[in-house]
Amino acid sequence: MKDWTLLANEESILKTIDSLKKENFEVLMVENGDEARKKVLEIIPKGAEVMTMSSLTLEQTGLAKEINESGNYDSVKAKLMKMDRATQGREMQKLGAAPEWTVGSIHALSIDGHIYVASATGSQLAAYVFTSPHVIWVVGTQKIVKDDNEAVKRLYDYCLLKESERQKGLGNPNGSNVGKILIINREFKPGRVTIIFVKQNLGV
């Protein structure tokens, strides 16, 4: 069985970066999670409205904590945590769907630049696709795969299993599911999406 935790080699990384740049993505490379955190915080202006999507990568790098708890940013997640879904559900959907800045990660991307995001609910997808004017993804290079077939395999054979384990640990006996899959082949607006590759095994 393929080991989905192995970091991509230098040749694969460079080919992937070249493919992404041709499709209007900004791409940066850092060595580790600490550098990734610093780079993201350099890019986002202090006081900006920011939504951190659910992401183990953001937790591991400290980005979720810094953005949502430091007071240096207008944290959408912090606002949502104070709202009542039963009475403010529609308002919460709007707030989370179109933040000024969106920070998260992805689950797989092929060497020819096809990006895959799996989601149980789809809550992060609108911002990724169109509604957020600035999107940053922090991506461990173990998520680079050979082609589209491997990308889909990574979603189901690895990411889903890991997320189901996590959900069960949180008390959700049914685990998780791949309710929706987003595939991005090209960014319509040059520079709207920045991908920060990290030469470290981060996230799943």
C-alpha positions as CSV (number, residue, x, y, z in Angstrom):
1,M,0.0,0.0,0.0
2,K,1.3,3.5,-0.9
3,D,2.7,5.5,2.0
4,W,0.8,8.8,1.7
5,T,3.0,10.5,4.4
6,L,6.2,10.6,2.3
7,L,7.3,14.1,1.3
8,A,7.6,14.7,-2.5
9,N,11.1,14.9,-4.0
10,E,12.6,18.1,-5.3
11,E,11.8,17.3,-8.9
12,S,8.2,16.7,-8.2
13,I,7.9,19.8,-6.2
14,L,9.4,22.0,-8.9
15,K,7.2,20.5,-11.6
16,T,4.1,21.1,-9.5
17,I,5.1,24.7,-8.8
18,D,5.6,25.3,-12.5
19,S,2.2,23.8,-13.3
20,L,0.5,25.9,-10.7
21,K,2.1,29.2,-11.7
22,K,0.9,28.6,-15.3
23,E,-2.6,28.5,-14.0
24,N,-2.5,31.8,-12.1
25,F,-1.6,30.6,-8.6
26,E,1.0,32.3,-6.5
27,V,3.4,29.7,-5.0
28,L,5.9,30.0,-2.2
29,M,8.2,27.4,-0.6
30,V,9.3,27.2,3.1
31,E,11.2,24.6,5.0
32,N,8.9,24.0,8.0
33,G,5.7,24.9,9.8
34,D,7.3,27.8,11.8
35,E,8.4,29.5,8.6
36,A,5.0,28.9,7.1
37,R,3.3,30.6,10.0
38,K,5.6,33.6,9.7
39,K,5.0,33.8,6.0
40,V,1.2,33.8,6.3
41,L,1.3,36.5,9.0
42,E,3.6,38.6,6.8
43,I,1.1,38.4,3.9
44,I,-2.1,39.1,5.8
45,P,-2.5,42.8,7.0
46,K,-3.0,43.3,10.7
47,G,-6.6,44.0,11.4
48,A,-7.9,42.2,8.3
49,E,-11.0,40.0,8.4
50,V,-9.8,36.4,8.3
51,M,-11.5,33.1,8.3
52,T,-9.4,30.0,9.3
53,M,-11.0,26.9,7.9
54,S,-10.9,23.7,9.9
55,S,-7.4,22.3,9.3
56,L,-5.0,20.2,11.2
57,T,-2.2,22.0,9.3
58,L,-3.3,25.4,10.8
59,E,-3.4,23.9,14.3
60,Q,0.0,22.3,13.9
61,T,1.6,25.5,12.7
62,G,0.0,27.7,15.3
63,L,-1.8,29.8,12.7
64,A,-5.3,29.0,13.9
65,K,-4.4,30.2,17.5
66,E,-2.6,33.3,16.3
67,I,-5.3,34.5,13.9
68,N,-8.2,33.6,16.2
69,E,-6.9,34.5,19.6
70,S,-4.2,37.1,19.3
71,G,-6.5,40.1,18.7
72,N,-4.3,41.1,15.8
73,Y,-7.0,40.1,13.2
74,D,-10.7,40.4,12.8
75,S,-11.4,36.7,13.3
76,V,-14.5,35.3,11.6
77,K,-14.1,32.0,13.5
78,A,-14.1,33.9,16.8
79,K,-17.3,35.6,15.8
80,L,-19.0,32.4,14.7
81,M,-18.1,30.7,18.0
82,K,-20.2,33.4,19.9
83,M,-23.2,33.0,17.6
84,D,-26.3,30.7,18.0
85,R,-26.7,28.4,15.0
86,A,-30.4,27.8,15.9
87,T,-31.3,31.4,15.6
88,Q,-28.4,32.9,13.6
89,G,-27.7,30.1,11.2
90,R,-28.3,32.0,8.0
91,E,-26.1,34.9,9.2
92,M,-23.4,32.5,10.1
93,Q,-23.4,30.9,6.7
94,K,-23.0,34.3,5.0
95,L,-20.2,35.4,7.4
96,G,-18.2,32.2,6.8
97,A,-18.7,32.1,3.1
98,A,-17.2,35.3,2.0
99,P,-14.4,36.6,4.3
100,E,-11.8,39.0,3.1
101,W,-9.1,36.5,3.7
102,T,-9.4,32.7,3.9
103,V,-6.7,30.5,5.3
104,G,-6.7,26.7,5.1
105,S,-5.2,23.7,3.4
106,I,-6.1,21.1,0.7
107,H,-6.0,17.3,0.7
108,A,-4.1,16.5,-2.6
109,L,-2.7,18.0,-5.7
110,S,-1.3,16.4,-8.8
111,I,2.0,17.3,-10.4
112,D,0.2,18.9,-13.3
113,G,-1.5,21.3,-10.9
114,H,-5.0,19.9,-10.2
115,I,-6.1,20.7,-6.6
116,Y,-8.4,18.5,-4.6
117,V,-10.3,19.4,-1.5
118,A,-12.7,16.9,0.2
119,S,-15.4,18.1,2.6
120,A,-18.2,16.5,4.6
121,T,-20.4,19.6,4.5
122,G,-18.8,21.9,1.9
123,S,-18.7,24.8,4.3
124,Q,-15.2,26.0,3.2
125,L,-15.7,25.5,-0.6
126,A,-17.5,28.7,-1.5
127,A,-14.6,30.9,-0.2
128,Y,-12.0,28.7,-1.8
129,V,-13.7,28.8,-5.2
130,F,-14.8,32.4,-5.6
131,T,-16.3,34.4,-2.7
132,S,-13.1,35.2,-0.8
133,P,-10.8,37.8,-2.5
134,H,-7.7,36.3,-0.8
135,V,-7.1,32.7,-0.2
136,I,-4.0,31.1,1.3
137,W,-3.4,27.3,1.5
138,V,-0.5,25.9,3.6
139,V,0.4,22.5,2.1
140,G,2.8,19.9,3.3
141,T,4.6,18.4,0.2
142,Q,3.4,14.9,1.1
143,K,0.1,15.9,-0.5
144,I,1.7,16.1,-4.0
145,V,0.7,13.1,-6.0
146,K,1.4,11.7,-9.5
147,D,-2.0,12.3,-11.2
148,D,-5.7,12.7,-10.7
149,N,-6.2,9.0,-9.9
150,E,-3.7,9.1,-7.1
151,A,-5.3,12.3,-5.8
152,V,-8.7,10.6,-5.5
153,K,-7.1,7.6,-3.9
154,R,-5.4,9.8,-1.3
155,L,-8.8,11.4,-0.4
156,Y,-10.5,8.1,0.2
157,D,-7.7,5.7,1.3
158,Y,-5.9,8.1,3.6
159,C,-7.6,11.5,4.4
160,L,-11.0,10.1,5.0
161,L,-9.7,7.3,7.3
162,K,-7.7,9.8,9.3
163,E,-10.6,12.3,9.6
164,S,-13.0,9.5,10.6
165,E,-10.6,8.4,13.4
166,R,-10.4,12.0,14.6
167,Q,-14.2,12.5,14.6
168,K,-14.7,9.2,16.5
169,G,-12.2,10.5,19.0
170,L,-14.3,13.6,19.4
171,G,-17.4,11.4,20.2
172,N,-18.9,11.1,16.7
173,P,-19.4,7.4,16.3
174,N,-20.1,7.5,12.6
175,G,-16.8,9.2,11.8
176,S,-16.7,11.4,8.7
177,N,-17.6,11.2,5.0
178,V,-16.6,12.6,1.7
179,G,-19.8,14.6,1.0
180,K,-18.3,16.9,-1.6
181,I,-15.1,17.0,-3.6
182,L,-13.8,20.3,-5.1
183,I,-11.3,20.1,-8.0
184,I,-9.6,23.3,-9.1
185,N,-7.6,23.3,-12.3
186,R,-7.1,27.0,-12.8
187,E,-7.6,30.2,-10.9
188,F,-9.6,32.8,-12.8
189,K,-7.9,35.8,-11.1
190,P,-4.1,35.8,-11.0
191,G,-2.8,36.1,-7.5
192,R,-6.1,35.5,-5.7
193,V,-4.8,32.2,-4.3
194,T,-1.4,31.7,-2.7
195,I,-0.1,28.2,-2.0
196,I,2.7,27.9,0.5
197,F,4.4,24.5,0.2
198,V,6.1,23.3,3.3
199,K,8.9,20.7,3.2
200,Q,7.4,19.0,6.3
201,N,4.7,16.5,6.8
202,L,1.8,18.7,8.0
203,G,-1.9,17.9,8.2
204,V,-3.3,14.7,6.5
